Amino acid sequence: MPRQGSRGSVHRDGGPVEAAGYVADVIGDLIQIAHVHRLEMLCYLLDMARIEAMEIGRPHRRHRSGRD
């Protein structure tokens, strides 16, 4: 069941995948703000965090090693 946070936002208990999706969305907004102000290193670091959050929501793929 959704819960209301302290700032009026709605929190769902959808687990880590939903949380990571939300984090990726919020980071996208932060990247836009940093880009407008030409904060290039901050944009880069935020983008790395956004990519990591998006990876959590992707289906796991097997890593192929030379041994099968």
Stockholm file with secondary structure:
# STOCKHOLM 1.0

chainA/1-68         MPRQGSRGSVHRDGGPVEAAGYVADVIGDLIQIAHVHRLEMLCYLLDMARIEAMEIGRPHRRHRSGRD
#=GR chainA/1-68 SS CCEECTTSCEECCCHHHHHHHHHHHHHHHHHHHHHHTTCHHHHHHHHHHHHHHHHHHSCCCCCCCSCC
#=GC SS_cons        CCEECTTSCEECCCHHHHHHHHHHHHHHHHHHHHHHTTCHHHHHHHHHHHHHHHHHHSCCCCCCCSCC
//
